[in-house]
Amino acid sequence: MIGIEEEFFLVDNESLFPVSFTPKLILKLIRKTGSYLLKSSMESPLSRQLFKAGFPIIEVKTSPHRDVDCLLEEVKHHRKILSDLVEEEHLLIVPSGLHPAYSPEKDSRLLCCAIHVHISEYPLEKAFFALAGHIPELLALTANSPFLNGKVCGKSMRTLYSYAIGFPSYFYKRASDVIINRKLRTVELRVCDSQIVSNDIFKLVHLVLGIIDSHCKLEKERKKLHQSLGEKRFLAAIYGKTAVINELKDLYEEVFPSLNDFGTAKIVYEYVINEPSSADFQINIAEKYGISSVVESLWTSFRDDKLKVSNTVKNVQRKCTIKFENLPYLFFYFPIHLFKLCNKFVQDDMVRSWILLRNS
């Protein structure tokens, strides 16, 4: 079984900066589909992070699927619904690991977005070691957050500056690039930045399946991770595919038999070897038109589901990301969820609580 979690920034269409959810949008999303959950970006329920970060991130979950084509159809369906609803609220969606104007000094480390791939029906430990052994390559392929405070600093700054990732030290540690999800009984790949277009998700999922399937067919099981992987992970975050090009070629040869069985060897070859990452797409736009065009281009590409460049004259302006008048309504509608789920999802010192609102 395969499932996807996607996280996106909600951005004001005037300031181009992340803004808080409104209760109106929350209720619309819950009425429209049960597959959405709303993620808070704060370090404790009553801390200053609530007023600093607000609720600028939305997370979308798919149902479990056996077929990747069906999974992709659900992803496209959710994205279309989300695009239509945010336009009604005069907001934009920005599918990037970090907002292009993210500042480590001013913004919370929880303001980050990723795509999580869940796989079951393979031995979970084998699947864990299969993906952990290829973290640098998977990171380089999905690099999508090249900016810090509007300046190009690498290819995937989310993997260096956010709380949610790190080289895996054991199976169940949440703040890792890959984990075994005890609740869902899946192996969960967490290292990848949010993807701009749905077709890249299709390629990524097939590659992940190919890696796990190839590893599980090996007679000798790999249970030890090379020490060099941590260093290669860092280089992949900074330099992208160029840092791990030899590893990418070896990876493709390793997974080719499984991909050939799936009928996706040619598609994944282009994805692994030839196609630039979406970080390069954003960097090229920033060099020509500036950071505001990056934000607009991410939105138009997400909305139309194909890479598009928008030349805009707007300036990205930081502003208060939460509207105080919305708070009483938010807490009025969901007091039970807030109380129970804030306590349930305490995980570590960096993440005191996640508030999940879902129509089951």
DANORVEN-V275813 format. One record per residue. N is the residue number from 1. RES is the residue in one letter. SS is DSSP state (helix for helix, strand for strand, loop for the rest). NEAR is the number of other ideal C-beta (glycine too) atoms within 10 Angstrom. D_LAST is the distance of its C-alpha to the last C-alpha in Angstrom with 2 decimals. Layout:
n = <N N>
res = <RES RES>
ss = <SS SS>
near = <NEAR NEAR>
d_last = <D_LAST D_LAST>
This chain:
n = <1 2 3 4 5 6 7 8 9 10 11 12 13 14 15 16 17 18 19 20 21 22 23 24 25 26 27 28 29 30 31 32 33 34 35 36 37 38 39 40 41 42 43 44 45 46 47 48 49 50 51 52 53 54 55 56 57 58 59 60 61 62 63 64 65 66 67 68 69 70 71 72 73 74 75 76 77 78 79 80 81 82 83 84 85 86 87 88 89 90 91 92 93 94 95 96 97 98 99 100 101 102 103 104 105 106 107 108 109 110 111 112 113 114 115 116 117 118 119 120 121 122 123 124 125 126 127 128 129 130 131 132 133 134 135 136 137 138 139 140 141 142 143 144 145 146 147 148 149 150 151 152 153 154 155 156 157 158 159 160 161 162 163 164 165 166 167 168 169 170 171 172 173 174 175 176 177 178 179 180 181 182 183 184 185 186 187 188 189 190 191 192 193 194 195 196 197 198 199 200 201 202 203 204 205 206 207 208 209 210 211 212 213 214 215 216 217 218 219 220 221 222 223 224 225 226 227 228 229 230 231 232 233 234 235 236 237 238 239 240 241 242 243 244 245 246 247 248 249 250 251 252 253 254 255 256 257 258 259 260 261 262 263 264 265 266 267 268 269 270 271 272 273 274 275 276 277 278 279 280 281 282 283 284 285 286 287 288 289 290 291 292 293 294 295 296 297 298 299 300 301 302 303 304 305 306 307 308 309 310 311 312 313 314 315 316 317 318 319 320 321 322 323 324 325 326 327 328 329 330 331 332 333 334 335 336 337 338 339 340 341 342 343 344 345 346 347 348 349 350 351 352 353 354 355 356 357 358 359 360>
res = <M I G I E E E F F L V D N E S L F P V S F T P K L I L K L I R K T G S Y L L K S S M E S P L S R Q L F K A G F P I I E V K T S P H R D V D C L L E E V K H H R K I L S D L V E E E H L L I V P S G L H P A Y S P E K D S R L L C C A I H V H I S E Y P L E K A F F A L A G H I P E L L A L T A N S P F L N G K V C G K S M R T L Y S Y A I G F P S Y F Y K R A S D V I I N R K L R T V E L R V C D S Q I V S N D I F K L V H L V L G I I D S H C K L E K E R K K L H Q S L G E K R F L A A I Y G K T A V I N E L K D L Y E E V F P S L N D F G T A K I V Y E Y V I N E P S S A D F Q I N I A E K Y G I S S V V E S L W T S F R D D K L K V S N T V K N V Q R K C T I K F E N L P Y L F F Y F P I H L F K L C N K F V Q D D M V R S W I L L R N S>
ss = <loop strand strand strand strand strand strand strand strand strand strand strand loop loop loop loop loop strand loop loop loop loop helix helix helix helix helix helix helix helix helix helix loop loop loop strand strand strand strand loop loop loop loop loop loop loop loop helix helix helix helix helix helix loop loop loop strand strand strand strand strand loop loop loop strand loop loop helix helix helix helix helix helix helix helix helix helix helix helix helix helix helix helix helix helix helix helix helix loop loop strand strand strand strand loop loop loop loop loop loop loop loop loop loop loop loop loop loop loop loop loop loop loop strand strand strand strand strand strand loop loop loop loop helix helix helix helix helix helix helix helix helix loop loop helix helix helix helix helix helix helix loop loop loop strand loop strand strand loop loop strand strand loop loop loop strand loop helix helix helix helix loop loop loop loop loop loop loop loop loop loop loop loop loop loop loop loop strand strand strand strand loop loop loop loop strand strand strand strand loop loop loop strand loop loop loop loop helix helix helix helix helix helix helix helix helix helix helix helix helix helix helix helix helix helix helix loop loop loop loop loop loop loop loop loop loop loop helix helix helix helix helix helix helix helix helix helix helix helix helix helix helix helix helix helix helix helix helix helix helix helix helix helix helix helix helix helix helix helix helix helix helix loop loop helix helix helix helix helix helix helix helix helix helix loop loop loop helix helix helix helix helix helix helix helix helix helix helix helix loop helix helix helix helix helix helix helix helix helix helix helix helix helix helix loop loop loop loop loop loop loop loop loop loop loop loop loop loop loop loop loop loop loop helix helix helix helix helix helix helix helix helix helix loop helix helix helix helix helix helix helix helix helix helix loop loop loop loop loop loop loop loop loop loop loop loop loop loop loop loop>
near = <15 21 20 24 17 22 19 24 29 24 24 18 16 12 18 26 20 26 25 23 24 18 18 13 20 20 13 17 24 17 9 15 14 13 16 21 18 22 18 25 24 24 20 13 15 9 14 11 20 18 14 17 23 23 25 25 22 24 18 21 18 21 12 16 18 9 9 17 8 13 23 18 14 17 22 16 13 20 21 12 17 22 16 12 19 23 14 10 16 10 22 25 22 26 22 28 32 29 27 28 25 25 14 14 6 11 22 19 19 20 25 27 26 26 26 21 26 21 23 16 13 18 14 19 13 18 26 25 22 27 25 22 19 26 24 26 25 26 29 28 25 29 29 28 31 30 23 19 14 16 11 16 15 23 30 29 25 28 31 17 22 24 17 22 26 17 18 23 9 9 17 11 13 16 17 22 24 26 23 19 17 10 6 13 12 23 27 24 28 23 30 26 31 27 25 24 18 19 16 20 25 21 21 21 23 22 26 24 22 26 24 24 19 18 23 14 10 11 4 5 12 13 9 7 15 10 7 9 19 13 12 18 26 17 17 29 27 19 16 24 23 12 21 23 15 8 17 22 13 13 24 19 10 18 27 15 14 22 24 12 11 16 9 21 17 10 16 23 15 10 21 22 13 8 14 12 23 27 26 16 19 27 19 14 23 20 9 10 17 18 22 22 22 29 28 24 24 30 26 16 21 25 18 11 16 12 16 16 15 17 12 16 8 16 11 20 12 13 10 13 21 19 14 9 9 18 15 10 14 21 13 9 15 17 10 8 15 17 13 12 17 19 10 11 15 12 13 10 8 14 18 18 19 19 21 16 21 15 12 3>
d_last = <20.01 19.53 16.74 17.17 16.11 18.09 19.11 21.20 23.31 23.08 26.75 28.81 30.83 33.98 34.12 32.25 30.89 27.32 26.06 23.31 20.20 20.78 18.45 19.03 17.73 14.59 13.80 14.90 12.67 9.44 11.01 12.23 9.50 5.97 8.26 9.77 10.10 13.18 15.80 18.58 22.09 23.91 25.65 25.00 23.26 26.65 28.73 30.53 28.14 25.69 28.40 29.61 26.53 24.03 20.77 22.33 20.01 16.87 15.07 13.59 12.13 12.93 12.01 14.82 17.94 21.37 23.11 23.62 24.37 21.00 19.38 21.68 20.83 17.13 18.38 20.77 18.34 16.08 19.35 20.77 17.99 18.21 22.01 22.22 20.09 21.97 25.25 24.60 24.33 27.47 25.85 26.20 24.26 26.33 25.33 27.59 27.51 29.26 30.02 33.61 34.97 33.32 35.83 35.64 37.80 35.79 32.15 29.66 29.21 25.45 25.89 25.43 23.27 23.00 21.57 20.33 20.92 19.43 21.65 21.70 24.18 27.07 28.62 26.73 29.89 31.77 29.07 29.03 32.82 32.90 30.78 32.34 35.73 34.95 33.23 36.11 35.99 32.22 32.50 35.46 33.88 30.82 32.71 31.48 32.34 36.15 36.71 37.26 38.17 38.96 41.28 40.98 40.95 39.73 37.09 33.98 34.36 30.71 31.59 34.45 33.18 29.47 28.08 25.57 28.07 31.23 33.10 31.46 33.30 31.26 28.22 25.53 26.62 23.79 26.31 27.64 28.01 26.54 24.91 23.63 20.00 20.11 16.42 15.75 19.39 20.21 23.00 21.75 24.22 23.92 27.38 26.96 26.94 24.60 26.08 27.42 27.28 25.05 28.11 28.64 25.22 26.39 29.60 28.08 25.74 28.76 30.90 28.49 28.37 32.14 32.69 30.74 32.19 35.70 35.47 34.24 37.25 39.69 41.83 42.28 39.10 38.97 37.95 39.68 38.84 41.84 42.81 43.41 39.76 39.10 42.00 41.01 37.51 39.14 41.47 38.68 36.86 40.15 41.77 39.06 40.10 43.80 43.46 42.09 43.57 45.37 42.29 40.36 43.13 43.11 39.34 39.62 42.41 40.38 37.32 39.37 39.62 35.87 35.31 38.11 36.35 33.17 35.43 34.47 37.51 38.99 35.88 35.14 38.86 38.87 35.78 37.29 40.94 41.55 38.72 38.73 35.58 33.82 35.46 38.79 37.51 36.68 39.96 42.03 40.51 41.13 44.73 45.44 43.49 42.07 38.76 37.50 37.84 35.66 32.76 33.35 33.79 30.52 28.77 30.79 30.39 26.60 26.60 29.14 27.98 31.55 33.68 35.48 37.82 37.80 40.95 40.17 42.46 39.85 39.91 36.90 37.02 35.33 34.07 31.98 28.36 26.84 27.62 28.36 27.83 24.11 23.54 23.78 21.22 18.73 19.28 19.39 15.95 14.20 16.74 14.67 12.48 15.84 17.66 15.55 14.42 17.90 19.37 17.09 17.63 21.39 22.96 26.50 29.06 28.05 24.35 23.95 20.33 17.35 14.97 11.44 9.35 5.92 3.78 0.00>
